[in-house]
């Protein structure tokens, strides 16, 4: 009797273990069998949000980066791989890798990728004051605007109307490097002054034109009797 009960319990344990192994193997097989970028992207979102599966951000990150590497390129997967790195979803936060993925998505015409690359160059421009950063910012924000991104137009207007503040003059220690830096700074200062003068001139001309129109209208209107 004892032997029969022991045998029965053993069978139950083996049965439960077999069912568990089948479930684990089935889940792994289902994940490993996904090779298409679109399917990997969809599965990554499911794991990231816990939709239909247990939430697993590490698995989500693995799948999303895998989908981003597939051919033909899947711009949405590439962009979201950048988002995962930017937010630290299933990995350590890495802004540099995030920007790399954003730029790759932008190259494929992803509007949000174009906008985020543009705003990164805007940040650099206002931090370092280099004209080349501004030109890259204008390029990517214009592309984002052409792609229909609703925030790109406002960002472009702000960038064009608000030049970056100039850095303080470099310390003169008598070296050639310091002299070169001073010449660059003086040139930037001159360009900044010229921009301000040009803007004031435009504003003055616009004001004068408006006042001239007002005088014409007043002269043309019937006089009070």
C-alpha positions as CSV (number, residue, x, y, z in Angstrom):
1,X,0.0,0.0,0.0
2,X,2.8,2.4,0.9
3,X,4.6,1.5,-2.2
4,X,1.6,2.2,-4.4
5,X,1.1,5.6,-2.8
6,X,4.7,6.5,-3.3
7,X,4.5,5.4,-6.9
8,X,1.4,7.5,-7.4
9,X,3.0,10.6,-5.9
10,X,6.0,10.1,-8.1
11,X,3.9,9.9,-11.2
12,X,2.1,13.2,-10.2
13,X,5.4,14.9,-9.6
14,X,6.8,13.7,-13.0
15,X,3.6,14.8,-14.7
16,X,3.7,18.3,-13.2
17,X,7.4,18.6,-14.0
18,X,6.7,17.4,-17.6
19,X,4.0,20.0,-18.0
20,X,6.2,22.8,-16.6
21,X,9.1,21.8,-19.0
22,X,6.7,21.8,-21.9
23,X,5.5,25.3,-21.0
24,X,9.0,26.6,-20.7
25,X,10.2,25.0,-23.9
26,X,7.1,26.2,-25.7
27,X,7.6,29.8,-24.6
28,X,11.3,29.7,-25.6
29,X,10.5,28.1,-28.9
30,X,7.8,30.7,-29.6
31,X,10.3,33.5,-29.0
32,X,13.2,32.0,-30.7
33,X,11.2,31.2,-33.8
34,X,10.4,34.9,-34.4
35,X,12.8,36.2,-37.0
36,X,10.8,38.8,-38.9
37,X,11.5,42.4,-37.7
38,X,7.9,43.4,-37.5
39,X,7.0,40.3,-35.4
40,X,10.0,40.9,-33.2
41,X,9.0,44.5,-32.7
42,X,5.4,43.5,-31.8
43,X,6.7,40.9,-29.4
44,X,9.1,43.3,-27.8
45,X,6.2,45.7,-27.1
46,X,4.2,42.9,-25.5
47,X,7.0,42.0,-23.2
48,X,7.7,45.7,-22.3
49,X,4.1,46.3,-21.4
50,X,3.1,42.8,-20.2
51,X,0.4,42.3,-22.8
52,X,-0.4,38.6,-23.1
53,X,2.9,37.6,-21.5
54,X,4.6,38.3,-18.2
55,X,6.3,41.7,-18.3
56,X,10.0,41.3,-19.0
57,X,11.9,44.5,-19.9
58,X,15.2,42.7,-20.4
59,X,13.6,40.4,-23.0
60,X,11.8,43.4,-24.5
61,X,15.1,45.2,-25.0
62,X,16.7,42.1,-26.4
63,X,13.9,41.7,-29.0
64,X,13.8,45.4,-29.9
65,X,17.5,45.7,-30.5
66,X,17.3,42.4,-32.5
67,X,14.5,43.8,-34.6
68,X,16.5,47.0,-35.2
69,X,19.3,45.0,-36.7
70,X,17.1,43.1,-39.2
71,X,17.0,43.6,-42.9
72,X,15.1,45.2,-44.5
73,X,15.3,48.0,-41.9
74,X,12.3,48.6,-39.6
75,X,12.4,52.3,-38.7
76,X,9.9,52.0,-35.9
77,X,12.0,49.2,-34.3
78,X,15.2,51.2,-34.7
79,X,13.6,54.3,-33.1
80,X,12.2,52.4,-30.2
81,X,15.6,50.7,-29.6
82,X,16.8,54.3,-29.1
83,X,13.9,55.0,-26.7
84,X,14.7,51.9,-24.7
85,X,18.3,53.1,-24.3
86,X,17.3,56.6,-23.5
87,X,14.9,55.5,-20.8
88,X,16.8,52.5,-19.5
89,X,14.2,49.9,-20.4
90,X,15.8,46.5,-19.9
91,X,19.2,48.0,-19.9
92,X,21.4,50.8,-18.4
93,X,20.6,54.2,-19.7
94,X,22.9,55.2,-22.6
95,X,22.2,58.5,-24.3
96,X,25.0,58.0,-26.8
97,X,23.5,54.7,-28.1
98,X,20.0,56.2,-28.0
99,X,21.2,59.0,-30.3
100,X,22.8,56.5,-32.7
101,X,19.5,54.7,-33.1
102,X,17.5,58.0,-33.4
103,X,19.9,59.1,-36.2
104,X,19.6,55.8,-38.0
105,X,15.8,56.0,-37.8
106,X,16.0,59.6,-39.0
107,X,18.0,58.5,-42.0
108,X,15.0,56.3,-42.9
109,X,12.6,59.2,-42.7
110,X,11.2,58.6,-39.2
111,X,9.8,62.0,-38.2
112,X,10.2,61.7,-34.4
113,X,13.8,60.5,-35.0
114,X,14.4,63.5,-37.2
115,X,13.0,65.8,-34.6
116,X,15.0,64.3,-31.7
117,X,18.2,64.5,-33.7
118,X,17.5,68.1,-34.5
119,X,16.8,69.0,-30.9
120,X,20.0,67.3,-29.8
121,X,22.0,69.6,-32.2
122,X,19.9,72.6,-30.8
123,X,21.1,71.6,-27.3
124,X,24.7,71.4,-28.5
125,X,24.4,74.8,-30.3
126,X,23.2,76.6,-27.2
127,X,25.9,74.9,-25.1
128,X,28.9,75.4,-27.4
129,X,27.8,78.2,-29.6
130,X,29.2,76.6,-32.8
131,X,27.6,77.5,-36.1
132,X,28.0,74.0,-37.5
133,X,25.8,72.7,-34.7
134,X,23.1,75.2,-35.7
135,X,23.3,74.1,-39.3
136,X,22.8,70.5,-38.4
137,X,19.9,71.5,-36.1
138,X,18.3,73.4,-39.0
139,X,18.8,70.5,-41.4
140,X,17.1,67.9,-39.2
141,X,14.3,70.1,-37.9
142,X,13.5,71.1,-41.5
143,X,13.3,67.5,-42.4
144,X,11.1,66.8,-39.4
145,X,8.8,69.7,-40.5
146,X,8.6,68.3,-44.0
147,X,7.7,64.9,-42.5
148,X,4.8,66.6,-40.7
149,X,6.1,66.7,-37.2
150,X,3.9,69.3,-35.4
151,X,6.6,70.6,-33.0
152,X,9.3,71.1,-35.6
153,X,8.1,74.4,-36.9
154,X,8.1,76.1,-33.5
155,X,11.6,74.7,-32.8
156,X,12.8,76.1,-36.1
157,X,11.4,79.5,-35.4
158,X,12.9,79.7,-31.9
159,X,16.3,78.6,-33.2
160,X,16.3,81.2,-36.0
161,X,15.2,84.0,-33.7
162,X,17.4,83.3,-30.7
163,X,21.2,83.1,-31.4
164,X,23.3,81.3,-28.9
165,X,25.1,83.4,-26.3
166,X,28.8,83.8,-27.0
167,X,31.3,82.2,-24.7
168,X,33.6,84.4,-22.6
169,X,36.8,85.5,-24.2
170,X,39.6,82.9,-23.8
171,X,42.5,83.5,-21.4
172,X,45.5,85.0,-23.1
173,X,48.6,83.1,-21.9
174,X,50.8,84.2,-24.8
175,X,50.6,80.9,-26.7
176,X,49.7,80.5,-30.3
177,X,46.7,78.4,-29.3
178,X,45.4,81.2,-27.1
179,X,46.0,83.7,-29.9
180,X,44.1,81.5,-32.4
181,X,41.2,81.1,-29.9
182,X,41.1,84.9,-29.4
183,X,40.9,85.5,-33.2
184,X,38.0,83.0,-33.4
185,X,36.2,84.7,-30.5
186,X,36.7,88.1,-32.0
187,X,35.3,86.9,-35.3
188,X,32.2,85.4,-33.5
189,X,31.7,88.7,-31.7
190,X,31.8,90.6,-34.9
191,X,29.4,88.3,-36.6
192,X,27.1,88.6,-33.6
193,X,27.2,92.4,-33.7
194,X,26.5,92.3,-37.5
195,X,23.5,90.0,-36.9
196,X,22.1,92.4,-34.3
197,X,22.7,95.4,-36.5
198,X,21.0,93.7,-39.4
199,X,18.0,92.8,-37.3
200,X,17.7,96.3,-36.0
201,X,17.9,97.6,-39.6
202,X,15.2,95.3,-40.7
203,X,13.0,96.3,-37.8
204,X,13.6,100.0,-38.5
205,X,12.8,99.6,-42.2
206,X,9.6,97.6,-41.4
207,X,8.5,100.4,-38.9
208,X,9.2,103.1,-41.5
209,X,7.3,101.3,-44.1
210,X,4.3,100.8,-41.8
211,X,4.4,104.5,-40.8
212,X,4.5,105.5,-44.5
213,X,1.4,103.4,-45.2
214,X,-0.4,105.0,-42.3
215,X,0.4,108.5,-43.7
216,X,-0.9,107.5,-47.1
217,X,-4.1,106.1,-45.6
218,X,-4.6,109.3,-43.5
219,X,-4.1,111.5,-46.6
220,X,-6.5,109.5,-48.7
221,X,-9.3,109.5,-46.0
222,X,-12.0,112.3,-46.2
223,X,-11.3,115.2,-43.9
224,X,-13.6,116.2,-41.2
225,X,-15.8,119.2,-42.1
